[in-house]
Structures are given as C-alpha cells and as structure tokens.
Amino acid sequence: MYLFGALMIVALMMPALVISQSVFTNPSAVSLGTAANYRAVSGTALSIGTGCAITGNVAGVTGITNLGTVSGTQDNANPNATTAKSDLDAAFAELMLRAVDSTLTVVDMGGMTLGRGIYKANASGTLGLTGTLTLTGTATDIFIIRTGTSVTPGTSLITAASSIVTMGGTALASNVYWVIGTSSEMGATSTFKGSILSGTTVLQNATVSFDGRAMGKTTVTLNGTSVMPVELVSFTASSNQKSTNLHWTTATEVNNFGFEIERTMDNGQLTIDQWNKVGFVEGNGTTNSPKNNSYSDNNLTSGKYSYRLKQIDRDGKFEYSQSVEVTIGQAPKEFALMQNYPNPFNPSTTINYQLPVNSHISLKVYDMLGNEVATLVNQTKEAGSYTAKFDGSQLSSGVYLYTINAGNFSTTKKLTLLK
C-alpha cells in the first residue's frame, strides 16, 4: 500500500503539453457525482480478471464479469450503475472544457515533473508515458491532464511497461484526473495514479498497480491490483502544558485497520533513537470521504518529542508517516495561532495558540460581515501553549473568522461550520 503520498507551475521540458491559465486548489472544484463512489464504472460491460483485487465498489451498465475479488458492492446492470454512468458523462464533458486548445505535437511524458494545473495535449496521436512522471504539490492541489481539442477528441493514452506515475510533496492521487478522448491502457508492471475518465475503453494489464478510479464510457477491463491508498492530508502536533495533541486528516482509506501512534524523545542531552507505541486509533476501513482523527498524549515530562503514525492494513501490511515534533515544558519561541481542528466541524472545534511571553489574550469569532459571535478568551495568560474550544451549535452553517490579539501580535484564520 502507498501511504501519504510551493505552490508552483513547472515549465515543461518538452513541447508536448501546455498549461492553461486556470489553476485549481479546491478539490470540490472537480465533481464526479455518484461516480466518485466507485473504483470502476463501465458504460457497457465491466470485466474483472482472474487474480484482480479491487478495493471498493464497481458498476457495469450492461453487466459485470468478475473472476477476481471485489471488497465493495457490485452494481450489475441496475439503476445505480446507470446513474453513475450519467454522472461520469457529465464530469467528462466538464473536464474536457477546462483547458484551452493546442496544436502542439504529442510526445512522451516520461521524465517530466509537473506542478498543479491543467495540462493538455492535441487531438492527433497518442499521449504516452515511458519512465516516470512526477506530480508534485500540496494536498489541495488539482492536476487535470486531458487530450484532444473540443469535447469529443480522438487522442488515447498508452503507458509503457514498467512506467510510473508518482506523487511528490504532499500531493494526492485522488486529486489527479486523466481525461482521455478515446482509449486508455496501462502497461504491464507499471504503477499508475489518479482517476481515468476515458471516452471509450480502459484496460489495466496484469501486474499493474493502480491507485485511483477506472471509468470508461464503453468497456472497462481490470487485470491487476487496484488499491486506493490511505492518503494523509495533514498531520500536526501541538502542546498544551504537559500534553501533546495530535491531529490528522485522511482523504481516502482502503482496508485501513487503524493507526498506531509512536513516540520518541530528545531530552536535550541524548536522543533516544527508539520509537515506542503510545496509543492506537481505529481506522475507517474503506472510505472515499475525508476523515478527521485525533489523539492526546498526557502527563509528559519536559523535553522535545517526535511522533509518527504507523498505518496498518487489515491484512497486516503497514507504512509509516513522516514525523512531527513538539516541545513540552518550555515556552514557545513565537506567537502562533493554529488552524482549528476539525475543519469543517459540527458543532464544536478546537483552536490551539502559543504565547512566547506573558500576554493579555483576546480570541474572538466573527461572521463574514464582521459581527462578533463569540469570545473564547479575554484574559492574561502566562507564556505557553493553550487550547480553546468553540461551540457553534447555536449558529448557522457557513464560514467564520477567528482572530487573536496578544500585545502587538494579531492574526486571523477561517473556520467552516457545516451542519
């Protein structure tokens, strides 16, 4: 399993693709409708080969031949499959219109590194991949790679054997959309990431590792492993007197048993290079929707601590996250106001802030018109790290602002109440 797969546009090394003027940072800007509930959607017949393992739901408008394994539901020639196909058609048409036309020659994407944005090849020839394509950015960056001119282009996608699509930075495979005019084929022993929306067929050859969704207006044939990863959007740590508060959010989870929390300590004299399990948070199995998680490590002595997550599959496989650090028992070095957690929230959320010196603190929440809706803190506090709770049960859904004032320090962040 792949786990946890600045803002920039990378100039292309080859004249095969051009980037449009549009850039998207909000995943909700791309909507697959009900099709997003499926790992595979076929406008006609869906074929799942022997030994093919699919984690999630599948749909075939005219039928499903399954010689492999599917962990989710199989919508076989029923209204759910038809609705998913209709939503696929709408998303395909929308995404085709996102890029400007180009008359450049299509060549291989191997060896390229691309940042967020919309990339487009022309309508003649084949968009290929031989070697490695790196898509790099943040967890909110959107990548749209499409072929052809107009809504009904004729260009296909073929990846060579052992070709690789890899994610850089904190970019997520679930935010990658391949919009292909006709057919798509993933070469043997290759590794592919992102959602494929093809105007005709999708073919996944044997021994292909595919992290994403396969959607074709005609047939979809899957013969390799097909696993959507546990994608970590964020992992943060904050101190509150003698405790550490950990927060992390996943964009997707597949076969996720849970997260072991591991800790190591640096006491300023000797780094203890040994990770110890201090807690466990149950996973969400398989889900395509974002999930918020938290853990508090209490009664700590003074010192610097590092934490990491050990994500464990239900079959025993595991992968580690990157580590985060926090200091206990010492004053922070600077003023800071953290992003609330969870966000969006309903009805309550937590806000952490830091004070390097004793300060009179004002922490208030406002609506978008500037009206004060809550005062969370209005008192003098000693240097340290603190937590404030905000309860929005009496407010309507929407975006609000929270502002901290401490001496000469003042900053504002947004939070979203979603009921």
GUPAKE-564468 format. One line per field, with one value per residue (C-alpha): residue number from 1; residue in three letters; x negated, y, z negated. Coordinates in steps of 0.25 Angstrom, whole numbers, plus 5000, padded with zeros to 4 digits. Last residue first. Layout:
N
panu <- (NUM ...)
selum <- (ALA ...)
east <- (X ...)
north <- (Y ...)
up <- (Z ...)
END
This chain:
419
panu <- (419 418 417 416 415 414 413 412 411 410 409 408 407 406 405 404 403 402 401 400 399 398 397 396 395 394 393 392 391 390 389 388 387 386 385 384 383 382 381 380 379 378 377 376 375 374 373 372 371 370 369 368 367 366 365 364 363 362 361 360 359 358 357 356 355 354 353 352 351 350 349 348 347 346 345 344 343 342 341 340 339 338 337 336 335 334 333 332 331 330 329 328 327 326 325 324 323 322 321 320 319 318 317 316 315 314 313 312 311 310 309 308 307 306 305 304 303 302 301 300 299 298 297 296 295 294 293 292 291 290 289 288 287 286 285 284 283 282 281 280 279 278 277 276 275 274 273 272 271 270 269 268 267 266 265 264 263 262 261 260 259 258 257 256 255 254 253 252 251 250 249 248 247 246 245 244 243 242 241 240 239 238 237 236 235 234 233 232 231 230 229 228 227 226 225 224 223 222 221 220 219 218 217 216 215 214 213 212 211 210 209 208 207 206 205 204 203 202 201 200 199 198 197 196 195 194 193 192 191 190 189 188 187 186 185 184 183 182 181 180 179 178 177 176 175 174 173 172 171 170 169 168 167 166 165 164 163 162 161 160 159 158 157 156 155 154 153 152 151 150 149 148 147 146 145 144 143 142 141 140 139 138 137 136 135 134 133 132 131 130 129 128 127 126 125 124 123 122 121 120 119 118 117 116 115 114 113 112 111 110 109 108 107 106 105 104 103 102 101 100 99 98 97 96 95 94 93 92 91 90 89 88 87 86 85 84 83 82 81 80 79 78 77 76 75 74 73 72 71 70 69 68 67 66 65 64 63 62 61 60 59 58 57 56 55 54 53 52 51 50 49 48 47 46 45 44 43 42 41 40 39 38 37 36 35 34 33 32 31 30 29 28 27 26 25 24 23 22 21 20 19 18 17 16 15 14 13 12 11 10 9 8 7 6 5 4 3 2 1)
selum <- (LYS LEU LEU THR LEU LYS LYS THR THR SER PHE ASN GLY ALA ASN ILE THR TYR LEU TYR VAL GLY SER SER LEU GLN SER GLY ASP PHE LYS ALA THR TYR SER GLY ALA GLU LYS THR GLN ASN VAL LEU THR ALA VAL GLU ASN GLY LEU MET ASP TYR VAL LYS LEU SER ILE HIS SER ASN VAL PRO LEU GLN TYR ASN ILE THR THR SER PRO ASN PHE PRO ASN PRO TYR ASN GLN MET LEU ALA PHE GLU LYS PRO ALA GLN GLY ILE THR VAL GLU VAL SER GLN SER TYR GLU PHE LYS GLY ASP ARG ASP ILE GLN LYS LEU ARG TYR SER TYR LYS GLY SER THR LEU ASN ASN ASP SER TYR SER ASN ASN LYS PRO SER ASN THR THR GLY ASN GLY GLU VAL PHE GLY VAL LYS ASN TRP GLN ASP ILE THR LEU GLN GLY ASN ASP MET THR ARG GLU ILE GLU PHE GLY PHE ASN ASN VAL GLU THR ALA THR THR TRP HIS LEU ASN THR SER LYS GLN ASN SER SER ALA THR PHE SER VAL LEU GLU VAL PRO MET VAL SER THR GLY ASN LEU THR VAL THR THR LYS GLY MET ALA ARG GLY ASP PHE SER VAL THR ALA ASN GLN LEU VAL THR THR GLY SER LEU ILE SER GLY LYS PHE THR SER THR ALA GLY MET GLU SER SER THR GLY ILE VAL TRP TYR VAL ASN SER ALA LEU ALA THR GLY GLY MET THR VAL ILE SER SER ALA ALA THR ILE LEU SER THR GLY PRO THR VAL SER THR GLY THR ARG ILE ILE PHE ILE ASP THR ALA THR GLY THR LEU THR LEU THR GLY THR LEU GLY LEU THR GLY SER ALA ASN ALA LYS TYR ILE GLY ARG GLY LEU THR MET GLY GLY MET ASP VAL VAL THR LEU THR SER ASP VAL ALA ARG LEU MET LEU GLU ALA PHE ALA ALA ASP LEU ASP SER LYS ALA THR THR ALA ASN PRO ASN ALA ASN ASP GLN THR GLY SER VAL THR GLY LEU ASN THR ILE GLY THR VAL GLY ALA VAL ASN GLY THR ILE ALA CYS GLY THR GLY ILE SER LEU ALA THR GLY SER VAL ALA ARG TYR ASN ALA ALA THR GLY LEU SER VAL ALA SER PRO ASN THR PHE VAL SER GLN SER ILE VAL LEU ALA PRO MET MET LEU ALA VAL ILE MET LEU ALA GLY PHE LEU TYR MET)
east <- (5097 5084 5077 5065 5053 5044 5032 5028 5015 5011 4998 4994 4999 5007 5019 5025 5035 5045 5053 5066 5070 5084 5095 5104 5100 5105 5097 5085 5077 5062 5052 5039 5025 5012 4997 4988 4985 4994 5008 5016 5030 5041 5042 5053 5062 5073 5082 5075 5081 5070 5080 5073 5077 5067 5060 5051 5038 5033 5021 5013 4999 4988 4977 4975 4990 4996 5010 5019 5033 5042 5056 5070 5084 5081 5067 5060 5049 5046 5038 5035 5023 5012 5010 4995 4987 4972 4961 4971 4969 4963 4970 4973 4967 4974 4969 4975 4971 4974 4984 4980 4986 4993 4997 5005 5016 5025 5016 5007 5004 4992 4993 4981 4978 4965 4964 4955 4954 4961 4969 4982 4995 5003 5002 5015 5020 5028 5034 5042 5048 5049 5059 5055 5056 5051 5048 5049 5037 5037 5027 5016 5007 4993 4984 4970 4960 4945 4934 4934 4927 4917 4915 4926 4937 4940 4952 4958 4973 4982 4997 5002 5013 5024 5029 5030 5035 5035 5035 5037 5034 5029 5028 5018 5018 5008 5010 4998 4999 4992 4996 5004 4994 4998 4995 5000 5002 5009 5015 5011 5015 5019 5017 5027 5024 5025 5017 5016 5026 5037 5045 5054 5063 5071 5071 5059 5056 5044 5042 5029 5017 5014 5003 5001 4997 5007 5012 5022 5030 5040 5049 5057 5057 5048 5048 5036 5035 5021 5009 5002 4991 4986 4983 4991 4995 5007 5017 5026 5036 5043 5042 5035 5038 5027 5031 5021 5027 5029 5014 5011 5000 4992 4978 4977 4987 4982 4987 4978 4975 4971 4978 4981 4993 5004 5013 5023 5026 5039 5045 5060 5062 5053 5038 5031 5025 5026 5017 5024 5016 5022 5014 5021 5011 4999 4990 4983 4987 4975 4976 4966 4962 4969 4983 4991 5001 5005 5006 5015 5024 5014 5009 5014 5009 5018 5011 5003 4988 4982 4969 4966 4957 4967 4978 4976 4979 4992 4989 4994 5008 5014 5028 5030 5033 5045 5055 5051 5053 5068 5071 5064 5071 5085 5082 5077 5090 5098 5090 5092 5107 5107 5099 5109 5121 5116 5108 5098 5096 5085 5083 5070 5058 5057 5049 5045 5053 5064 5072 5081 5093 5099 5097 5085 5082 5071 5070 5057 5044 5042 5033 5030 5026 5034 5039 5050 5058 5068 5078 5085 5083 5073 5070 5059 5054 5068 5074 5068 5077 5089 5085 5071 5069 5056 5056 5058 5043 5040 5027 5030 5021 5027 5017 5015 5003 4997 4993 4984 4974 4964 4957 4970 4969 4974 4985 4984 4990 4978 4994 4997 4997 4996 5000)
north <- (5085 5090 5101 5105 5112 5124 5130 5143 5149 5159 5161 5174 5170 5158 5159 5146 5146 5135 5137 5129 5121 5116 5107 5114 5117 5112 5099 5106 5102 5107 5101 5108 5101 5107 5106 5114 5128 5132 5137 5150 5149 5150 5136 5130 5142 5138 5143 5157 5163 5165 5162 5149 5144 5147 5138 5144 5141 5153 5150 5158 5153 5146 5143 5133 5130 5119 5116 5104 5104 5093 5090 5088 5086 5081 5084 5087 5087 5078 5084 5099 5105 5109 5123 5126 5135 5131 5123 5114 5114 5101 5089 5081 5083 5077 5070 5063 5050 5046 5035 5020 5008 4995 4982 4973 4969 4979 4990 4997 5012 5014 5029 5037 5046 5054 5059 5070 5071 5074 5062 5057 5054 5053 5048 5053 5046 5052 5047 5054 5047 5051 5043 5032 5021 5007 5002 5015 5013 5011 5020 5014 5019 5020 5011 5013 5018 5017 5027 5033 5046 5049 5062 5071 5062 5057 5047 5037 5034 5024 5025 5013 5016 5007 4995 5002 4993 5006 5020 5033 5048 5046 5056 5056 5063 5060 5068 5067 5068 5075 5089 5088 5085 5084 5073 5072 5062 5067 5061 5047 5038 5023 5017 5013 4999 4992 4980 4976 4971 4981 4983 4995 4995 5007 5021 5017 5020 5014 5020 5022 5015 5005 4995 4988 4973 4969 4980 4991 4994 5006 5008 5019 5034 5031 5037 5032 5036 5037 5028 5018 5008 4999 4984 4983 4995 5003 5005 5017 5018 5030 5045 5043 5052 5048 5054 5055 5060 5046 5043 5053 5063 5064 5067 5058 5047 5037 5032 5020 5013 4998 4994 5006 5015 5017 5029 5032 5044 5046 5058 5059 5071 5080 5078 5066 5060 5063 5064 5071 5072 5079 5084 5083 5073 5081 5080 5070 5061 5052 5045 5033 5024 5023 5030 5033 5042 5037 5043 5055 5062 5072 5070 5078 5081 5087 5092 5087 5085 5076 5068 5061 5049 5041 5050 5044 5053 5060 5070 5084 5089 5094 5097 5103 5094 5092 5088 5074 5074 5078 5068 5056 5060 5060 5047 5041 5046 5038 5026 5026 5028 5015 5007 5011 5008 4993 4986 4980 4989 4981 4986 4986 4977 4972 4959 4953 4946 4956 4958 4970 4975 4985 4997 4992 4997 4995 4998 4998 4990 4983 4970 4964 4950 4945 4957 4967 4971 4982 4983 4995 5009 5004 5010 5005 5009 5015 5025 5036 5032 5038 5052 5053 5067 5075 5089 5081 5078 5093 5098 5099 5106 5112 5119 5107 5098 5093 5079 5073 5084 5077 5081 5088 5100 5096 5103 5106 5106 5103 5041 5039 5023 5014 5000)
up <- (4961 4967 4959 4966 4960 4965 4959 4953 4948 4937 4930 4924 4910 4912 4922 4927 4938 4943 4955 4959 4972 4972 4965 4956 4941 4928 4929 4932 4920 4920 4911 4907 4905 4900 4902 4892 4887 4876 4879 4877 4880 4891 4898 4906 4909 4919 4930 4933 4946 4957 4968 4970 4956 4945 4934 4923 4916 4908 4900 4890 4890 4883 4893 4904 4905 4914 4919 4922 4926 4925 4931 4928 4935 4946 4952 4965 4960 4949 4943 4944 4951 4941 4936 4933 4925 4924 4918 4910 4895 4890 4882 4894 4908 4921 4933 4945 4952 4966 4967 4966 4974 4970 4976 4966 4975 4969 4973 4962 4962 4953 4949 4945 4933 4928 4914 4908 4893 4880 4875 4881 4873 4886 4901 4907 4920 4932 4945 4956 4968 4983 4991 5001 4990 4987 4973 4964 4956 4941 4933 4925 4914 4908 4917 4915 4925 4921 4925 4911 4913 4902 4896 4899 4894 4908 4908 4917 4920 4928 4930 4936 4947 4951 4959 4972 4984 4992 4987 4994 4991 4978 4967 4955 4941 4930 4916 4907 4892 4880 4883 4896 4908 4922 4933 4947 4958 4971 4984 4981 4993 4989 5003 5013 5017 5031 5033 5048 5058 5060 5073 5075 5087 5092 5086 5077 5063 5055 5042 5034 5029 5040 5038 5052 5051 5062 5071 5068 5080 5080 5092 5099 5095 5084 5070 5062 5047 5042 5040 5049 5046 5057 5057 5071 5078 5074 5086 5088 5100 5106 5102 5089 5077 5066 5053 5041 5028 5022 5025 5014 5014 5001 5007 5019 5025 5035 5048 5053 5065 5064 5078 5086 5083 5094 5094 5106 5114 5122 5116 5114 5104 5113 5115 5110 5098 5083 5071 5059 5046 5034 5022 5008 5002 5007 5020 5028 5040 5044 5058 5058 5070 5083 5083 5096 5101 5114 5128 5132 5123 5116 5102 5090 5076 5065 5052 5040 5042 5053 5053 5066 5069 5077 5082 5097 5108 5114 5124 5121 5127 5114 5109 5096 5084 5075 5085 5085 5070 5071 5082 5074 5062 5069 5075 5062 5055 5066 5064 5049 5051 5060 5050 5039 5048 5050 5060 5049 5037 5030 5015 5008 5006 5020 5023 5037 5048 5048 5061 5059 5067 5077 5068 5060 5046 5036 5021 5013 5012 5025 5026 5039 5038 5050 5058 5055 5067 5067 5079 5084 5079 5069 5055 5046 5032 5029 5020 5028 5040 5031 5035 5041 5036 5038 5031 5018 5018 5016 5021 5036 5047 5060 5069 5077 5077 5090 5093 5103 5104 5095 5082 5077 5068 5054 5048 5034 5020 5013 5003 4990 4991 5003 5000)
END
